């Protein structure tokens, strides 16, 4: 089977982009093709027999469809492709890959460009949420060139603004899936710890660095090398998945829903060194945070995770709010690769909260266009 594809970098992630019309109908055959295209499942976790990059950030897929029936320019389905499992997890969205949807739509002629900024309105079908991308364009094409620096990505690019409209309850249907700003979670081998569950763009479970015996200055390589720590982190995440109503057992949380909820470690601002060796001062951030992704510490901070984190920072009583320091109308997240500013439009709605929109910035680039080859025997 031969199917056209484009490789896009969006933010700090990378994915194969497909037109929905080019793929087999949704179902087993489509999934078999995508898994084979990536070289999954691979027990060696290298994806050598495919185009996957052997990390959670580079084993992602985006499927773009016609949005006219939904009142948008295009639809976008995200899939987290398992590396050593025959799994495509579609239970949530990816903010980084979302940032490449607008540029892809412009360059593929799916929208009419309006230089110098073209707005692309798209529906993420995973969460049924609308996102507006403000795409820099030049001569009717996406312009990737600019001086905007995104921590975790080498070089600079043009600044893409993404507005996530009404991101609450993306997966669970509730901004606070448990109904509480803080819950007590009983974790084998750790004991009972406080957690906060917030679902905005993606559901996240927040824990404090100190409750895990951490300083909040640890680099990803240190925690990734600690198999005991990673196992404990998954025990927390799996039990939070049950609390959020996403999974019915811890086994199913690990096996069937490894991508949501995400687990985030949070704490008050502090001095730390980034993965590139840059010193960041406590006064530059609102909160110091890091996230687990598919069992490993994310090298930067996913955009959907940043949305949930910045929303949580605006809800009194959550663990994030209790440690966050005000930076005006922005929430600035200090993460392993640097600083990530987010803007939140939130208001109290009766007894709860209404999140009108959350905005963040990314860069993107079209890396390759061609054809994926998968032997029919694999399907």
Order of alpha helices (4+ residues) and beta strands (2+ residues): beta-beta-alpha-beta-beta-beta-alpha-beta-beta-beta-beta-beta-beta-beta-alpha-alpha-alpha-beta-beta-beta-beta-beta-alpha-alpha-beta-beta-beta-beta
